Amino acid sequence: MKPGAWFKADRRRLINEYRIVRGAYPSFSLSLVDGRLAWEGETSDIPTGIEAEHLRFRVEYPFGFPVAAIRVRPISPELPPMEWGHKWHRWEDGRICIVHPDQWDISYTARDVIEKVVDWYFNYLAFKHGLITEMPDVGRAVLAQAAEQQST
């Protein structure tokens, strides 16, 4: 038995999700992908001094949303498949881990997830280029160069 789509059962939540994501990220587009709603867009927030492509990604609502956590799939650039696990905050199938599964909360929205992905990509690039020694579990890394500028 195929699960029903959450957005058909909870129109109010759908409207709220649409309004808050479009309000914060007007360039993101919403579409149906394999029967699931998904936002697609990109982040251009890159640490100073690093040249990198913007991250294009898809934020997918599972059938069980909001009980089941939203999933994030990078689209481009292609990320190395060996960069997965806690060190990289990525699942083996390439998805980005934005919250530990047991810490997912039904009040989280796609906007919350997108904000976490923006921080994740910033941290990913900072880690990959040696600006930080490990990716933080939560939030955005404070880079030494930024901390030095703030203290002067």
N, C-alpha and C positions, 0 to 999 in steps of 0.2 A: 504494500500500500504506500503510495507516494504521499509525503507530507504536504499539507496545504501551505500556501504562501501566507506568511504573517501579514503582509501588506493588504491582503484582501480581507482579513479578519479584523485588523486594527487600523482603520483608515485615519483615525486621529493621530496615531503614532507616525504613520506615513507622512501626513501633512506636516507634522512637527519636524521630523527628520529632514524633509525637503527644505523647509523654511530656514532651519538653522545652518544646514550645509551651504545652501545657496547664499545665505547672508554672509557667511564667513569666507566662502570659496566660490565666488560667482563663475569662475572659469571651469569648474568641474561639471561634467555631464553625467546624467543619470540614465541608465538603460537596463534592459533585461538581458541577462547573460545566462543561458541554460536554465531559464525559468526563475532565476534569482535576480533581485535588484542589485545593481552595482554602480558605484560612482567611479569615474575615471578622471584623473587629472595629474598634475605634476607639482613638484616642489623645486624651487630654485635657490633655496637657502643653503649656501655652501660656505664652509669656513674660509675666512680671508686668506689669500695666498695660495689656494688650491684651485686648479683648473679641473673642472669635472662637468659632465653632462648633467642636466636636470634629471631628476628621477621621475619617470612616468610610472604610475601605479594604479591598481584597481582595488577598490574597497568593496568587498562582497558581503552582502547580508545572507546568512545561511537561512534555510527554511525555518529553523527553530529560533530565530531572533525574536525577542531580545534575550531569551534565556541562553541561547547559544551565541558564542562570541563571533563578532565580525572578523572576516579573514582579509588579509592584505597580500596581494600578489604584485611584485614588481614586473613592469612590462619592459622598460628600457631605462638605462642601458642594461645589458645582460650582466648579471652578477655572477662571479665565479661559483660553480656548483659546490666546490669544496669548502666554501665559506658558510658553514651552517653550524648550529649548536649554540649553546649559551654564550660563548665568546663573541659570536656575531649577531646574536638575537634573531636567528633565522631557523626555521624548521627545515628538516631534511628535504622536503619537497620544494623548497625555495621561498615559501611564504615568509613574510616578516612577522616576528613575534613582537606584538606591541603591549601585551599584558600576559602574565602567567595565567593559564586557563582557570585555575581555582580562584583567581582574583578578579575575574570578569564580573561586572555588575550590570544588572538589567537596566540601570539608568544610563549607561554609556550610550553615546550616540555616534554616528559616523563622523561628526565633526570632531569629537574627542579622539577618535581613532586617527583621523587625518592629522591632527595636531601632533599625535605621538609619532606618526610616520615622518613628519617634517623633522622632528628632533632625532628620530632614528637615523635618517639619512645624513644629517649633520654629524652625528656621532660616528656613524659608519665611516664617513670620509676622513674625519679627524683621526680615528683609530688606524685606518688603512695607511694614512700618510704620516703616522708617528707623532701626531700632536697630542695624543693621550695614550696612556698605557693599557687601558681597558675601556670598553663601552659601559656607561653607567646603566644600572637596571631601570632607573626612572629618570625622566627629564633630560635636559641638555647638558652636555659636558661643559665645564668652564675651562677654556683653553688658557694655558700659561701666558700667551702673548696678550690676551684680552685682560687677564687678571693683572699683569704688569702695567698695562695702560691705565687701568682704573686706579691703581695705587699711586700713580704719579700725578 
